[in-house]
Amino acid sequence: MGYILIISSIFGASGAFANTCFPPERPFVPTEIDAAREYRDLIYEDYQVYFEDFSAYLQCLDEERARAFQEGQEVSEEYRRFFDQVVKGD
């Protein structure tokens, strides 16, 4: 009965805290120089938002990598205990 608890805890928590990191959308710059000049303030703002969002995106990826690495270590330890109890115990 204890193995059901272990398995359900592994599968139940495996994706519970995963981050979904979405890359920022690239700013649009018109190819026509007159249009680019006309909308330069908006384009500038789009780039500023992009760089802020890009920084947050990289931070999200770093946090997700750390979380996934920790989860991998925990699952490896759970597997080692399972293996020692079930396979070696025979």
C-alpha positions in Angstrom: 0.0 0.0 0.0 2.9 2.3 0.7 4.1 2.1 -2.9 0.8 3.6 -4.1 1.4 6.6 -1.9 4.9 7.0 -3.3 3.8 6.6 -6.9 0.8 9.0 -6.5 3.0 11.6 -4.8 5.5 11.4 -7.6 2.9 11.8 -10.4 0.7 14.1 -8.4 3.4 16.7 -7.7 5.5 16.2 -10.8 4.0 19.1 -12.7 2.3 21.0 -10.0 5.0 23.7 -9.6 6.4 23.8 -13.1 6.8 27.2 -14.6 5.6 27.9 -18.1 8.0 30.5 -19.5 6.8 32.3 -22.6 9.3 34.2 -24.7 8.5 37.8 -25.4 7.2 38.8 -28.8 9.7 40.6 -31.0 9.1 44.2 -31.6 7.8 45.1 -35.1 9.7 47.7 -37.1 8.2 48.8 -40.4 10.5 48.3 -43.4 9.5 51.8 -44.7 11.8 54.4 -43.2 9.0 57.0 -43.2 6.7 54.8 -41.2 9.5 53.9 -38.8 10.2 57.6 -38.3 6.5 58.3 -37.8 6.1 55.6 -35.2 9.6 55.8 -33.6 8.2 56.6 -30.1 5.9 53.5 -30.2 8.7 51.4 -31.6 11.1 52.6 -28.9 8.5 51.7 -26.2 8.0 48.3 -27.8 11.7 47.6 -27.5 11.8 48.8 -23.9 9.0 46.4 -23.1 10.7 43.6 -25.0 13.9 44.0 -23.1 12.0 44.0 -19.7 10.0 40.9 -20.8 13.2 39.2 -22.1 14.9 39.7 -18.7 11.8 38.2 -16.9 11.8 35.3 -19.5 15.4 34.5 -18.7 14.7 34.6 -15.0 11.8 32.3 -15.5 13.9 29.8 -17.5 16.6 29.9 -14.7 14.0 29.3 -12.0 12.4 26.4 -14.0 15.8 24.8 -14.6 16.5 24.9 -10.9 13.1 23.5 -10.0 13.4 20.8 -12.6 16.9 19.9 -11.4 15.7 19.7 -7.8 12.7 17.5 -8.9 15.1 15.2 -10.8 17.2 14.8 -7.7 14.2 14.0 -5.6 12.8 11.5 -8.1 16.2 9.8 -8.3 16.3 9.5 -4.5 12.8 8.1 -4.5 13.7 5.6 -7.2 16.8 4.5 -5.2 14.7 3.9 -2.1 12.1 2.0 -4.2 14.9 -0.1 -5.9 16.5 -0.9 -2.5 13.2 -1.9 -0.9 11.5 -3.8 -3.8 14.2 -5.1 -6.1 17.1 -5.7 -3.7 14.7 -6.8 -1.0 13.9 -10.0 -2.9 
